[in-house]
Amino acid sequence: MAFLIGFLSQSRPDEAYIHFVGVEPRHQGRGIGADLYERFFAVIRENRRRKVLAITTGSQAFHRRLGFTVSDSIGNYDGQGGVHVTFSREL
């Protein structure tokens, strides 16, 4: 129904990354994605990380609601002409 794949940075001891998140479309809008993020934030805090990052093509409103700030657009980030943005949040 939903998943979040994240990891603690190996090279930056204060950072963690959200790599991929998915919520089945018929379950979206119920707070499931936000709950997954909050659970990952708890893991991050337990491991003394202070910053979480994510890169995506969309979901800007969702990330802003969760307290993330957004970067300027990054053109051709994936080498296929896609436009992405970086989200960051201090914990």
Order of alpha helices (4+ residues) and beta strands (2+ residues): beta-beta-alpha-beta-alpha-beta-beta-beta
